[in-house]
Amino acid sequence: MSQSKVMVVVPTYNEAENLSTMVGELLALGVPGLEILVVDDDSPDGTGQIADDLVQQHPDRVHVLHRTGERGLGTAYIAGFGYALDHSADYVIQMDADFSHSPSYIPQFLEAIEDYDVVIGSRYVSGGSLDEQWGVGRYLLSWWANSIYTHLILGVKVKDATAGFKCWRRATLEGIGLDRVRSNGYVFQVEMAYLTEKLGYCFLEIPIHFEDRRIGQSKMTMPVKIEAALQPLVIRRRHRGTERA
């Protein structure tokens, strides 16, 4: 692991108040070979400029992709994963910029990935937990999506199918084939989880505490919720004959 390159992919949209602190905490981990890629979707609050400033401060450790036109969480991750693979990353970590995912778990992820194809930061395995500020409705929606809906429709075994905090082996992303992943928004996580299991990759869920965002506004709007509810049926049909790339 000491000779490996680790790329942390952080998609951003209006995260100006969080980004500098997040990058600082990631760099402070002291993980050898760790670099950070910010994928900014033309944030109107100046997040992109902050990312450019961070690149100037840490030219060998921080990188940025500025995206215009089509935007969204899924396509941002696909672009970020592609960049990481093109720049020789051995391991790719995906996480939110709003501190819902604590950087402190990353050393544990990197230790565990030696024996698995993907490591998942899970809210729904023993020891995992959710922020107490979550309302009952939000909790029930997340529980239903992960514990009932995706299991019934897609047959996945992972407890947290919508998890957005993961560590991937390079070979796993290459084997899945990023060009076949079509989902945008939060259902991107479900499609990646489904393909991981369908293609026979082994995963480990590590319990995490999921903190509600510290600053800023949630991106979980009603249209996003509706998309997430409908897309598992589309995902199952899309990947009927899928095999490893």
Buried (B, 14 or more C-beta within 10 A) or exposed (E): BEEBBBBBBBBBBBBBBBBBEBBEBBBEBEBEBBBBBBBBBEBEBBBBBBBBBBBEEBEEBBBBBBBEEEBBBBBBBBBBBBBBBEEEBBBBBBBBBBBBBBBEBBBBBBEBBEEBBBBBBBBBBEEBEBBEEBEEEBEEBBBEBBBEBBBEBBEBEBBBBBBBBBBBBBEBBBBBBBEEBBBBBBBBBBBBBBBBBBBEBEBBBBBBBBBBBEEBEEBEEEEBBEBBBEBBEBBBEBBEEBEBE
